[in-house]
Amino acid sequence: MLKRYQSTFGHALLGVDACVMVLAWCAAYWLRFHFPFPVPAFLEVTKGFPGFAAYAALFPLVAGLWIVVLLWMGAYDARRMLGRRTQILLVLRAHAVALLLFVCLTYFLEGWRYSRLVMIYFGVIGAGAMIMNRLIARTVLDAMRARGHYLRNVLAIGDGLGLQLLIERFERFPELGLRIVGRVTQDDSPVLSLGVVPVLGHLDEIVDVLERTHPDEVLISLSAAHSNEMARLLDLLKDETLDVCVVPDVHQYATLGCNIEDFDGLPIVRINDSPVIGWGALAKRATDVVGSALALIVLSPLLLLIATITKLTSPGPILYVQERMGLDGRSFKMLKFRSMRVDAERQSGAVWARADDTRRTAFGTLLRKTSLDELPQFWNVLCGDMSLVGPRPERPVFVQKFRDQIPHYMLRHKVRAGITGWAQVNGWRGNTSLDRRIECDLFYIRHWSYILDLKILTMTLWKGFIDKNAY
């Protein structure tokens, strides 16, 4: 369904975008050299009146560079083409990246210096043109489908929440051009309609329903209780020319989402996969290595000072090594500056720190309040046990307790633990609500992107390390 939408609307946009950017480059040249508009001297280095041929020579670079960047950033991915706002923001980001690359490439071209003002005009005109291109294309497509053109009739088969969610999504994204003509339910189903979608019959009447409705596609979403009827249904549809789509009933288990993988012709449904894969994973790890190494170098005087004061003010080791659970449930040794007495847990066992915790040393209270006791964890990041951004790691003894009390708790271990995270920058740290903290952790994993990591790092620096719940 989404692939069909992408192959039509997306591929059409790809060709139009290339033409639009070439025209924007021409318009920028015309506006600069043929429109009587005063030009600030500091913006212009071009001497005389350059011929159009020098600018026309860049047509292949303009078209090719923008298409490559738009493809690389997923601007034609069907999932990102469904919402107008999402699509426009993605196009603007891709345009900014492509424009930066274009300026860098043209700067190194020998024998010609391109007008700075042309570049500015081109950036503004190109952004507006691509946005207008998408808005016009969507408006025309919506108008044509409102008149009954380019629509695909879909017959839904099944019961339950899964099918209901699918129908709601079809109604939310009418640009897909999918129209539910009706439903076919299990033989024992008492359901007569689902919203505005009527029930046209039961499974034993499927042949008659197909003859009456003539759908283009059949969407099958059977509940687990009726999964044994799938073979009979597919056998009835094997000689039909319509498209058949099967939706597995796994939505209640897919907290982080699911993907379909084709393994040598065999479809595999992957549930709750980590989103940190591919180039995103490489970029995240590279940022961790560079960021932690720089932090250790820049903060080395502060680290030495804290280590010295810790040693002078309290007997015992400088660093406190504690077992924590990280990526994929593997344990690692997390480092902290020691902020409590050496025998702090001899009587109490493993417990969380409290606001009036008497186990802390005098200097340790300051370290914990300012989060300076966490600085040695940059070494954990450099070694690969942790990341700069991610869910905070917990001790295994607490993990075994929480996994039975909090739904989906273990999914927070699908990514590397972090020094800071979405829960921490939103105030859920220390002895606060575990449920809200897990919600934040799962939100971070579900919506992970490299940009989100940068946002969290910025929020951490902006809000500082002092928190009322840090004790």
C-alpha positions as CSV (number, residue, x, y, z in Angstrom):
1,M,0.0,0.0,0.0
2,L,2.6,2.5,1.0
3,K,5.0,1.3,-1.6
4,R,2.3,1.9,-4.3
5,Y,1.8,5.4,-3.0
6,Q,5.5,6.0,-2.9
7,S,6.1,4.7,-6.5
8,T,3.5,7.0,-7.9
9,F,3.4,10.2,-5.9
10,G,7.1,10.0,-4.7
11,H,8.6,9.2,-8.1
12,A,6.6,12.0,-9.7
13,L,7.8,14.5,-7.1
14,L,11.4,13.4,-7.6
15,G,11.4,14.4,-11.3
16,V,9.5,17.6,-10.6
17,D,11.9,18.6,-7.8
18,A,14.9,18.3,-10.1
19,C,13.2,20.6,-12.6
20,V,12.1,23.0,-9.9
21,M,15.6,23.5,-8.5
22,V,17.0,24.1,-12.0
23,L,14.3,26.7,-12.6
24,A,15.0,28.2,-9.2
25,W,18.7,28.5,-10.1
26,C,17.7,30.3,-13.4
27,A,15.3,32.6,-11.5
28,A,18.1,33.5,-9.0
29,Y,20.4,34.5,-11.9
30,W,17.6,36.6,-13.6
31,L,16.7,38.3,-10.3
32,R,20.3,39.3,-9.6
33,F,21.4,40.4,-13.1
34,H,18.2,41.5,-14.9
35,F,16.0,43.0,-12.1
36,P,16.8,46.6,-11.1
37,F,17.3,46.0,-7.4
38,P,20.0,47.7,-5.3
39,V,22.8,45.2,-4.3
40,P,24.7,45.6,-1.0
41,A,28.4,45.8,-1.8
42,F,29.5,43.3,0.8
43,L,27.4,40.6,-0.8
44,E,28.8,40.9,-4.3
45,V,32.2,39.9,-5.6
46,T,31.2,39.3,-9.3
47,K,32.8,41.8,-11.6
48,G,30.9,42.8,-14.7
49,F,27.9,41.0,-16.2
50,P,28.5,37.2,-16.3
51,G,27.1,35.2,-19.2
52,F,24.2,32.8,-18.5
53,A,26.3,29.9,-19.9
54,A,28.5,29.9,-16.8
55,Y,25.5,29.4,-14.6
56,A,23.7,27.0,-16.9
57,A,26.7,24.7,-16.7
58,L,25.7,23.9,-13.1
59,F,22.3,22.5,-14.1
60,P,23.4,18.9,-13.7
61,L,25.0,19.6,-10.4
62,V,21.9,21.4,-9.1
63,A,19.5,18.7,-10.2
64,G,21.7,15.8,-9.1
65,L,22.8,17.1,-5.8
66,W,19.3,18.0,-4.6
67,I,17.9,14.7,-5.6
68,V,20.7,12.7,-3.9
69,V,20.3,14.7,-0.7
70,L,16.5,14.4,-0.7
71,L,16.8,10.6,-1.3
72,W,19.4,10.3,1.4
73,M,17.3,12.1,4.0
74,G,14.2,10.0,3.1
75,A,12.1,12.8,1.6
76,Y,10.5,10.3,-0.8
77,D,10.0,7.6,1.8
78,A,6.2,6.8,1.9
79,R,6.0,7.0,5.7
80,R,7.3,10.6,5.6
81,M,5.1,11.7,2.8
82,L,1.8,11.2,4.6
83,G,1.7,14.4,6.8
84,R,2.1,17.9,5.2
85,R,3.9,19.4,8.2
86,T,6.3,16.4,8.5
87,Q,7.0,16.5,4.7
88,I,7.6,20.3,4.6
89,L,10.0,20.2,7.6
90,L,12.0,17.3,6.1
91,V,12.2,19.1,2.7
92,L,13.5,22.3,4.4
93,R,16.2,20.4,6.3
94,A,17.2,18.6,3.1
95,H,17.3,21.8,1.2
96,A,19.5,23.4,3.8
97,V,22.0,20.5,3.7
98,A,22.1,20.5,-0.2
99,L,22.5,24.3,-0.3
100,L,25.5,24.1,2.1
101,L,27.1,21.3,0.0
102,F,26.4,23.3,-3.2
103,V,28.1,26.5,-1.8
104,C,31.1,24.4,-0.8
105,L,31.4,22.7,-4.2
106,T,31.0,25.9,-6.2
107,Y,33.6,27.7,-4.1
108,F,36.3,25.3,-5.2
109,L,35.5,25.6,-8.9
110,E,38.4,27.3,-10.6
111,G,38.1,30.1,-13.1
112,W,34.8,31.5,-11.8
113,R,33.3,33.1,-8.7
114,Y,29.6,32.8,-8.4
115,S,27.5,35.6,-7.1
116,R,26.8,35.5,-3.4
117,L,23.5,37.2,-3.9
118,V,22.5,34.6,-6.5
119,M,23.2,31.9,-3.8
120,I,21.0,33.7,-1.3
121,Y,18.2,34.2,-3.9
122,F,18.6,30.5,-4.9
123,G,18.2,29.3,-1.3
124,V,15.1,31.3,-0.7
125,I,13.4,30.6,-4.1
126,G,14.3,26.9,-4.0
127,A,12.9,26.4,-0.5
128,G,9.6,28.2,-1.5
129,A,9.4,26.4,-4.8
130,M,9.8,22.9,-3.3
131,I,7.2,23.6,-0.6
132,M,4.8,25.0,-3.2
133,N,5.4,22.0,-5.4
134,R,4.3,19.6,-2.7
135,L,1.3,21.6,-1.6
136,I,0.1,22.0,-5.2
137,A,0.7,18.3,-6.0
138,R,-1.2,17.3,-2.9
139,T,-4.1,19.7,-3.5
140,V,-4.5,18.5,-7.1
141,L,-4.3,14.8,-6.1
142,D,-6.8,15.3,-3.3
143,A,-9.2,17.1,-5.7
144,M,-8.9,14.3,-8.3
145,R,-9.6,11.7,-5.6
146,A,-12.5,13.6,-4.3
147,R,-14.0,13.2,-7.8
148,G,-13.5,9.5,-7.7
149,H,-10.3,9.3,-9.7
150,Y,-7.1,7.3,-8.7
151,L,-8.9,5.5,-5.9
152,R,-8.4,1.9,-4.8
153,N,-11.3,0.0,-3.2
154,V,-10.3,-2.1,-0.3
155,L,-12.3,-4.9,1.3
156,A,-11.4,-5.5,5.0
157,I,-11.5,-8.9,6.4
158,G,-11.4,-9.6,10.2
159,D,-12.4,-8.3,13.6
160,G,-10.8,-6.7,16.6
161,L,-8.6,-3.7,17.5
162,G,-6.0,-4.3,14.8
163,L,-8.4,-3.8,12.0
164,Q,-10.0,-0.8,13.7
165,L,-6.7,0.9,14.0
166,L,-6.0,0.3,10.3
167,I,-9.3,1.8,9.3
168,E,-8.7,4.8,11.5
169,R,-5.3,5.4,9.8
170,F,-6.8,5.1,6.3
171,E,-9.3,7.9,7.3
172,R,-6.4,10.0,8.7
173,F,-4.4,9.8,5.5
174,P,-6.9,10.1,2.6
175,E,-4.0,11.0,0.3
176,L,-3.3,7.3,0.1
177,G,-6.4,7.0,-2.1
178,L,-7.6,3.8,-0.2
179,R,-11.4,3.5,0.3
180,I,-12.8,0.8,2.6
181,V,-15.9,-0.5,0.8
182,G,-16.9,-2.8,3.6
183,R,-15.9,-5.6,6.0
184,V,-16.1,-9.4,6.1
185,T,-16.1,-10.8,9.6
186,Q,-15.7,-14.2,11.2
187,D,-18.7,-16.5,11.0
188,D,-19.5,-16.1,14.7
189,S,-19.0,-12.3,14.8
190,P,-22.0,-10.2,16.0
191,V,-20.5,-7.0,14.7
192,L,-22.7,-5.2,12.1
193,S,-20.5,-2.2,11.4
194,L,-17.3,-0.5,12.4
195,G,-18.0,3.3,12.3
196,V,-19.0,4.1,8.8
197,V,-17.7,0.8,7.4
198,P,-20.6,-1.7,7.0
199,V,-20.3,-5.5,7.4
200,L,-21.1,-7.1,4.1
201,G,-21.0,-10.7,5.1
202,H,-19.1,-13.5,6.9
203,L,-16.1,-15.6,5.8
204,D,-18.3,-18.3,4.2
205,E,-19.8,-15.6,2.0
206,I,-16.5,-14.2,0.8
207,V,-17.0,-15.2,-2.9
208,D,-20.4,-13.5,-3.1
209,V,-19.0,-10.3,-1.4
210,L,-16.1,-10.1,-3.9
211,E,-18.6,-10.4,-6.8
212,R,-20.7,-7.6,-5.4
213,T,-18.0,-5.1,-4.5
214,H,-15.2,-5.8,-7.0
215,P,-12.4,-4.5,-4.7
216,D,-8.9,-3.7,-5.9
217,E,-7.3,-5.0,-2.7
218,V,-8.2,-7.3,0.2
219,L,-6.9,-6.4,3.7
220,I,-6.8,-9.4,6.1
221,S,-6.4,-8.8,9.8
222,L,-7.5,-11.8,11.8
223,S,-7.3,-11.9,15.6
224,A,-5.1,-14.6,17.2
225,A,-8.2,-16.5,18.2
226,H,-9.2,-16.9,14.5
227,S,-5.7,-17.4,13.0
228,N,-6.6,-21.0,12.1
229,E,-9.0,-19.6,9.4
230,M,-6.2,-17.8,7.6
231,A,-5.4,-20.9,5.5
232,R,-9.0,-21.4,4.3
233,L,-9.3,-17.7,3.5
234,L,-6.1,-17.6,1.5
235,D,-7.1,-20.7,-0.4
236,L,-10.3,-18.9,-1.4
237,L,-8.4,-15.9,-2.7
238,K,-5.6,-17.7,-4.5
239,D,-7.2,-17.6,-7.9
240,E,-8.4,-13.9,-7.6
241,T,-6.5,-11.1,-9.5
242,L,-6.9,-8.6,-6.7
243,D,-4.0,-7.7,-4.3
244,V,-4.0,-9.4,-0.9
245,C,-2.4,-7.8,2.1
246,V,-2.0,-9.7,5.4
247,V,-1.6,-7.7,8.7
248,P,-0.2,-9.9,11.6
249,D,-2.0,-9.5,14.9
250,V,1.0,-8.3,16.8
251,H,0.3,-4.7,17.4
252,Q,-0.3,-5.2,21.2
253,Y,3.3,-6.6,21.5
254,A,5.0,-4.0,19.2
255,T,5.7,-1.3,21.8
256,L,8.7,0.1,19.8
257,G,7.2,-0.8,16.4
258,C,7.8,-3.6,14.0
259,N,9.3,-4.2,10.6
260,I,8.9,-6.8,7.9
261,E,12.1,-8.3,6.6
262,D,12.4,-10.4,3.5
263,F,14.8,-13.2,4.0
264,D,15.3,-15.1,0.7
265,G,11.6,-14.8,0.0
266,L,10.5,-15.6,3.5
267,P,8.7,-12.7,5.3
268,I,9.9,-12.2,8.9
269,V,8.1,-9.8,11.3
270,R,10.7,-8.1,13.6
271,I,9.1,-6.7,16.8
272,N,10.7,-4.1,19.0
273,D,13.9,-3.7,17.1
274,S,16.4,-1.1,18.1
275,P,16.2,2.0,15.9
276,V,19.9,2.7,16.3
277,I,21.2,1.0,13.2
278,G,23.1,1.8,10.0
279,W,24.5,5.2,9.5
280,G,22.6,6.6,12.5
281,A,24.4,4.1,14.7
282,L,27.8,5.0,13.2
283,A,27.1,8.7,13.7
284,K,26.0,8.2,17.3
285,R,29.0,6.1,18.2
286,A,31.4,8.6,16.5
287,T,29.8,11.4,18.5
288,D,30.2,9.4,21.7
289,V,33.9,8.7,21.0
290,V,34.8,12.2,20.0
291,G,32.6,13.9,22.7
292,S,33.8,11.7,25.6
293,A,37.4,12.0,24.6
294,L,37.2,15.8,24.4
295,A,35.3,15.9,27.7
296,L,38.0,13.8,29.5
297,I,40.7,16.1,28.1
298,V,39.0,19.4,28.7
299,L,37.7,18.4,32.1
300,S,40.9,16.7,33.3
301,P,41.9,19.6,35.7
302,L,38.4,19.4,37.3
303,L,38.6,15.6,37.4
304,L,42.0,15.8,39.2
305,L,40.7,18.4,41.6
306,I,37.6,16.3,42.5
307,A,39.8,13.2,42.9
308,T,42.1,15.1,45.2
309,I,39.4,16.5,47.4
310,T,37.6,13.2,47.6
311,K,40.8,11.5,48.8
312,L,41.6,14.1,51.4
313,T,38.1,14.4,52.8
314,S,37.1,10.8,53.2
315,P,39.0,7.5,53.7
316,G,38.6,5.0,50.9
317,P,39.0,4.8,47.1
318,I,38.4,7.8,44.8
319,L,36.2,6.0,42.3
320,Y,33.1,3.9,43.1
321,V,32.6,1.0,40.7
322,Q,29.1,-0.3,40.5
323,E,27.5,-3.0,38.3
324,R,24.8,-1.7,36.0
325,M,22.8,-3.2,33.2
326,G,23.3,-1.8,29.7
327,L,22.7,-2.7,26.0
328,D,20.8,-6.0,25.5
329,G,20.8,-6.7,29.2
330,R,24.5,-7.0,29.5
331,S,26.2,-5.9,32.7
332,F,29.1,-3.5,32.9
333,K,31.1,-1.7,35.6
334,M,30.0,2.0,35.8
335,L,32.4,4.5,37.3
336,K,31.5,7.3,39.6
337,F,33.3,9.6,42.0
338,R,32.7,8.1,45.4
339,S,30.2,10.2,47.3
340,M,29.3,7.9,50.2
341,R,31.0,6.0,53.0
342,V,32.9,2.8,52.0
343,D,30.4,0.7,54.0
344,A,27.3,2.6,52.9
345,E,25.3,-0.5,52.0
346,R,26.6,-3.0,54.6
347,Q,23.4,-2.8,56.7
348,S,20.8,-1.6,54.3
349,G,21.7,-3.5,51.2
350,A,21.0,-2.1,47.8
351,V,18.7,0.9,48.2
352,W,18.1,4.2,46.4
353,A,19.6,7.4,47.8
354,R,17.2,9.6,49.7
355,A,17.1,13.4,50.2
356,D,18.2,13.0,53.9
357,D,20.6,10.2,53.2
358,T,23.2,10.0,56.0
359,R,25.5,7.7,54.1
360,R,26.8,10.6,52.0
361,T,30.1,12.3,52.8
362,A,30.2,16.1,53.1
363,F,31.9,16.6,49.7
364,G,29.8,13.8,48.3
365,T,26.6,15.7,48.9
366,L,27.9,18.5,46.7
367,L,29.0,16.1,44.0
368,R,25.6,14.4,43.9
369,K,23.8,17.7,43.9
370,T,25.7,19.0,41.0
371,S,26.0,15.6,39.2
372,L,29.8,16.0,39.2
373,D,30.0,12.5,40.6
374,E,28.9,11.2,37.1
375,L,31.9,12.7,35.2
376,P,34.0,9.5,35.2
377,Q,31.3,7.9,33.1
378,F,32.8,9.6,30.1
379,W,35.3,6.8,30.3
380,N,32.4,4.3,30.1
381,V,31.2,6.1,27.0
382,L,34.7,6.0,25.4
383,C,34.9,2.3,26.1
384,G,31.5,1.6,24.5
385,D,29.6,0.5,27.6
386,M,27.5,3.7,27.6
387,S,26.5,6.5,25.3
388,L,26.3,10.3,25.8
389,V,22.5,10.1,25.4
390,G,20.3,7.2,26.4
391,P,18.2,5.7,29.3
392,R,20.1,5.9,32.6
393,P,21.5,2.4,33.6
394,E,20.1,0.7,36.6
395,R,21.6,-1.9,39.0
396,P,20.7,-5.6,38.1
397,V,19.1,-6.1,41.5
398,F,16.6,-3.3,40.8
399,V,16.1,-4.5,37.2
400,Q,14.9,-7.9,38.4
401,K,12.4,-6.2,40.6
402,F,11.1,-3.6,38.2
403,R,10.8,-5.9,35.2
404,D,8.0,-7.7,37.0
405,Q,6.3,-4.5,38.2
406,I,6.5,-2.2,35.2
407,P,5.3,-3.2,31.7
408,H,7.9,-3.0,28.9
409,Y,10.7,-2.1,31.4
410,M,13.3,-4.3,29.7
411,L,12.8,-2.5,26.4
412,R,14.9,0.4,27.7
413,H,17.9,-1.9,27.2
414,K,17.4,-1.9,23.4
415,V,19.9,1.0,23.2
416,R,23.0,1.9,25.1
417,A,22.6,3.5,28.5
418,G,23.4,7.2,28.6
419,I,24.9,9.8,30.9
420,T,21.9,12.0,30.1
421,G,18.5,11.1,28.6
422,W,15.0,12.3,27.7
423,A,13.8,11.5,31.2
424,Q,16.5,13.4,32.9
425,V,16.1,16.6,30.9
426,N,12.4,16.5,31.6
427,G,12.9,16.3,35.4
428,W,12.4,12.5,35.9
429,R,15.6,11.6,37.7
430,G,16.5,10.4,41.2
431,N,13.7,9.1,43.3
432,T,10.8,10.1,41.0
433,S,8.0,8.2,39.3
434,L,9.4,5.1,37.6
435,D,6.4,4.9,35.3
436,R,6.9,8.4,33.9
437,R,10.6,7.7,33.6
438,I,10.0,4.5,31.6
439,E,7.5,6.4,29.4
440,C,10.2,8.9,28.6
441,D,12.8,6.2,27.9
442,L,10.4,4.4,25.5
443,F,9.5,7.6,23.8
444,Y,13.2,8.3,23.2
445,I,13.8,4.9,21.7
446,R,10.6,4.9,19.6
447,H,11.4,8.4,18.2
448,W,15.2,8.1,18.2
449,S,17.1,10.2,15.7
450,Y,20.6,11.8,15.7
451,I,18.8,15.2,15.9
452,L,17.0,14.1,19.0
453,D,20.3,13.2,20.6
454,L,21.7,16.7,19.8
455,K,18.6,18.2,21.3
456,I,18.9,16.3,24.5
457,L,22.6,17.3,24.8
458,T,21.7,20.9,24.3
459,M,18.9,20.7,26.9
460,T,21.4,19.1,29.3
461,L,23.9,22.0,28.9
462,W,21.1,24.6,29.0
463,K,19.4,23.4,32.1
464,G,22.6,22.6,33.9
465,F,23.4,19.6,36.0
466,I,21.8,20.7,39.2
467,D,18.4,19.2,39.9
468,K,16.2,19.1,43.0
469,N,15.9,15.3,42.7
470,A,19.7,14.8,42.6
471,Y,20.7,13.5,46.0
